[in-house]
Structures are given as C-alpha cells and as structure tokens.
Amino acid sequence: MTCILQDYRKDNCGNCTKLCTHRVALHGLNGDGGRTLNANIPKDYRYVTLNNSPVRESQAKIYALLDRYVQTFKRKDGDIKSLYLWSESPGTGKTTTAVALLNAYISTEYLTSLSEGKQPYLSGAYFLDVNEFQTQYNLATMTNDDEGMRRIKGEIKRTQDARFAVLDDIGVRTSSEAFRAYVHAIINHRTTNGLPTVYTSNLKLEGMREVFDDRLYDRMRDQCAEIFFSGESKRGRR
C-alpha cells in the first residue's frame, strides 16, 4: 500500500491500510480518487514523491535543492518561488520531478490544514499537460465541438486559480495564435497573482520569448528559478 504521505511518516506509511482515512482523502478508496485525482495528476504518477522518485539518484544535486525548496511550502506568507525545469532532450525526469513537487505541495497543505484544525482543500493544486491540452483544443476547434470548448475553458480556469500548478511540456509544439493566447492567459494570471508554477520544457526559459512574447517571458523569468536536467532518458523506469 502506497501513499504520498509516506515521506512525512516515520514508518513510511508501512502500517497503512486501504481504509486509512488519510490515504482515502488523498488517493480515494481504490487509488482512483481523492486529492491527487482532483489535481489531474496522471495515474502512473499519483504516488511519486521526492524520496521515491526514480530520478533522485541520477539528479542528486537537483533533488538536494528541491528538498530545501519544498520547505517553503510551509510559509504563511505564501512566498513560494516558481521553477522552470528543462532539458535538451525528453525523458530526463522533468515530469516525474514536477509531479513529485505537486504531491509534496498537496501533502504539506493537507497536513498543515489538519494541524490547524481546518478542513483541507479538495483541489488546491493542478497538473496541466500542455501537449494533451493542445490536442484537445485542436480537436474541439476542428469539429466545432462546443462542449469540448467549454471543457477547455473550465480547465483554463482551474489552472489559473490553483494555488500550486504544473504546466508540463510547455512550448514543445507549434501552435495557433488562439491557442497561445489561452496559455498566455493562464501564465499571465498566475504570475500577476503570485501563484507558484512548475514548468517543464525542452526549451530554455529564454525560448519562451519566441513561443509567447517578450513581456510574458520577462514575467516568467522574474519569478522563476531555471533548473537544467542533464543525462540520459529515464523513460520507462518510473
């Protein structure tokens, strides 16, 4: 039995059962619900943490930095820096790491709320696969699917308002001006409101100048720490 709270328990949730109230709150009764589902985290990544990440060993220096970074999730002032994870090739562990950070945020928010006697948020974090999002958008526009466009706009709103978000695979495909405007709206809203975002891409942060425009690039750069992932592909070793 696995749970993203295992990094925060002395026994690593070794005595956890399927009916553990905390596990159900985070993962649902059968691992297909709870806060990780509400955060739109892909099924294969819902139990990834910084400690069990298959990327940790190969990116040891980065993970030592991230271990310190997640401590900022406890800040009362909400001052959490955004991160831009990039590599020159796919499969170096960026998405796995981004989800591990998202799960760390969900866990910290959940445990902090309980310690303060508050009801934990049901959907304080969100994962947006920008590549899949673009595919859905293209399909909806090509087929004049009004319901599909309503779902697209709903996903934009959820990503804009999440207190912590991952924008995965940003800028990896050419796109229409209309689609870029949607992504621009998400990023602009989040940077304007100081909401932390973890981006992953195969482009340097400076490449966002060409993907979007100088103004949005400057905003992203001002609030982001850029982290380069080197090495060979780890795909298939999740």
C-alpha positions in Angstrom: 0.0 0.0 0.0 1.4 3.4 -1.0 0.6 7.0 -0.1 2.2 10.3 -0.8 2.3 11.0 2.9 5.0 8.3 3.3 7.7 11.0 3.2 6.2 12.6 6.3 5.7 9.5 8.4 8.4 7.8 10.5 7.2 4.3 9.4 6.8 5.5 5.7 3.1 4.5 6.0 4.2 0.9 6.4 1.2 0.2 8.6 -1.2 1.9 6.3 -4.3 0.0 5.2 -6.6 0.5 2.3 -9.1 2.1 4.7 -6.7 4.7 6.2 -8.7 7.9 6.3 -5.7 10.0 5.2 -4.9 7.7 2.2 -8.6 7.7 1.1 -8.6 11.5 1.4 -5.5 11.7 -0.9 -6.0 8.8 -3.2 -9.5 7.5 -2.9 -10.6 4.1 -1.7 -9.1 2.3 -4.7 -6.3 4.7 -5.6 -8.5 6.3 -8.2 -9.9 9.3 -6.4 -9.1 11.9 -3.7 -7.0 15.0 -4.0 -4.4 13.5 -6.4 -7.3 12.8 -8.9 -8.7 16.3 -8.3 -5.3 17.7 -9.1 -5.5 15.9 -12.6 -2.3 14.0 -11.9 -1.8 11.2 -14.4 -2.5 7.8 -12.9 1.1 6.5 -13.3 2.4 9.4 -11.3 0.0 9.7 -8.4 2.3 8.0 -5.8 5.5 9.7 -6.8 7.3 11.6 -4.1 10.7 13.3 -3.9 12.0 10.3 -1.9 10.8 7.5 -4.1 11.3 9.3 -7.4 13.4 7.1 -9.8 15.1 10.4 -10.9 16.5 11.2 -7.4 19.8 9.2 -7.8 20.7 10.5 -11.2 19.8 14.1 -10.4 21.1 14.1 -6.8 22.2 17.8 -6.8 18.9 19.0 -8.1 17.0 16.9 -5.6 19.1 18.2 -2.7 18.0 21.7 -3.8 14.4 20.6 -4.1 14.4 19.1 -0.6 15.1 22.6 0.6 12.6 24.2 -1.8 9.6 22.2 -0.5 10.2 23.6 2.9 8.9 26.9 1.6 5.5 25.3 1.2 5.0 25.8 4.9 5.4 29.6 4.7 2.5 31.6 6.0 3.2 34.4 3.6 2.7 32.2 0.6 6.0 33.3 -0.9 6.9 30.3 -3.0 9.1 30.6 -6.0 8.2 29.2 -9.4 10.5 26.7 -11.1 11.4 26.1 -14.7 12.7 22.5 -15.3 14.2 22.0 -18.8 16.4 19.7 -20.7 17.6 19.4 -24.3 16.0 16.0 -24.7 12.9 14.3 -23.4 12.9 11.6 -20.7 15.3 13.1 -18.2 12.8 13.1 -15.3 11.3 16.6 -15.5 7.7 15.5 -15.4 8.3 12.9 -12.7 10.1 15.6 -10.6 7.3 18.2 -11.3 4.6 15.8 -10.1 6.7 14.9 -7.0 6.7 18.6 -6.2 3.0 18.8 -6.8 2.4 15.8 -4.5 4.6 17.4 -1.9 2.5 20.6 -2.0 -0.7 18.6 -1.7 0.7 16.7 1.3 2.0 19.8 3.0 -1.2 21.7 2.5 -3.2 18.7 3.8 -1.1 18.1 6.9 -0.9 21.8 7.7 -4.7 22.2 7.5 -5.2 19.3 9.8 -2.7 20.6 12.3 -4.5 23.9 12.4 -7.9 22.3 12.8 -9.1 23.3 9.3 -10.7 21.3 6.5 -8.1 20.6 3.9 -8.7 21.9 0.4 -10.1 19.4 -2.0 -8.4 20.9 -5.1 -5.6 23.3 -4.2 -3.2 22.0 -6.9 -3.5 21.2 -10.6 -1.5 19.4 -13.3 -1.9 20.6 -16.9 -0.3 18.5 -19.7 0.0 21.4 -22.2 0.7 18.9 -25.0 -2.5 17.0 -24.4 -4.4 20.2 -23.7 -3.4 21.4 -27.2 -4.5 18.2 -28.7 -7.9 18.6 -27.1 -8.1 22.2 -28.2 -7.3 21.3 -31.8 -9.9 18.5 -31.9 -12.6 20.7 -30.4 -11.9 23.5 -32.9 -11.7 21.2 -35.9 -15.0 19.5 -35.1 -16.8 22.7 -33.8 -17.3 20.9 -30.5 -19.0 23.5 -28.2 -19.0 21.1 -25.2 -15.3 20.4 -25.8 -14.5 24.1 -25.8 -16.5 24.5 -22.6 -14.2 21.8 -21.0 -11.2 23.6 -22.4 -12.3 26.9 -20.7 -13.0 25.1 -17.5 -9.5 23.6 -17.5 -8.1 27.0 -18.1 -9.9 28.4 -15.1 -8.8 25.6 -12.8 -5.2 26.0 -13.9 -5.4 29.8 -13.4 -6.8 29.6 -9.9 -4.8 26.6 -8.5 -2.6 27.7 -5.6 0.1 25.5 -7.0 0.3 24.2 -10.6 2.4 22.2 -13.0 2.4 23.2 -16.7 4.0 20.2 -18.3 5.7 20.2 -21.8 5.2 23.9 -22.4 6.2 25.2 -25.8 7.1 21.8 -27.3 4.8 22.1 -30.3 4.0 24.8 -32.8 0.6 26.3 -32.1 -2.0 28.7 -33.4 -2.2 32.3 -32.2 -5.6 31.5 -30.5 -4.1 28.6 -28.5 -1.0 30.6 -27.5 -3.5 33.2 -26.2 -5.1 30.7 -23.9 -1.8 29.6 -22.5 -0.7 33.2 -22.2 -3.9 33.9 -20.2 -3.0 31.1 -17.8 0.6 32.2 -17.2 -0.3 35.9 -17.0 -3.0 35.3 -14.4 -0.7 33.1 -12.3 2.3 35.5 -12.4 0.2 38.5 -11.8 -1.3 36.9 -8.7 2.0 35.5 -7.4 0.8 31.9 -7.7 3.7 29.4 -7.9 4.1 27.3 -11.0 6.4 24.5 -12.0 7.0 24.5 -15.8 8.7 21.7 -17.8 10.0 22.1 -21.3 12.7 21.0 -23.8 13.4 24.7 -24.4 15.5 27.1 -22.3 13.4 29.6 -20.4 14.6 32.2 -23.0 12.8 30.2 -25.6 9.5 31.4 -24.2 10.3 34.8 -25.7 9.7 33.3 -29.1 6.8 30.9 -28.0 4.9 33.8 -26.5 6.3 37.4 -26.3 8.9 39.5 -24.5 6.5 40.7 -21.9 5.4 37.3 -20.7 8.9 35.9 -20.9 10.1 38.7 -18.6 7.3 37.9 -16.1 8.2 34.2 -16.1 11.9 34.9 -15.8 11.4 37.4 -12.9 9.6 34.8 -10.8 11.3 31.5 -11.9 14.4 29.6 -10.9 15.7 27.8 -14.0 16.9 24.2 -13.5 18.6 22.2 -16.2 18.2 18.4 -16.3 21.2 16.6 -17.9 21.8 13.0 -18.6 20.2 10.1 -20.5 16.5 9.3 -20.7 14.9 7.6 -17.7 11.7 6.9 -19.5 10.2 3.5 -18.6 11.9 3.5 -15.2 9.1 5.3 -13.3 
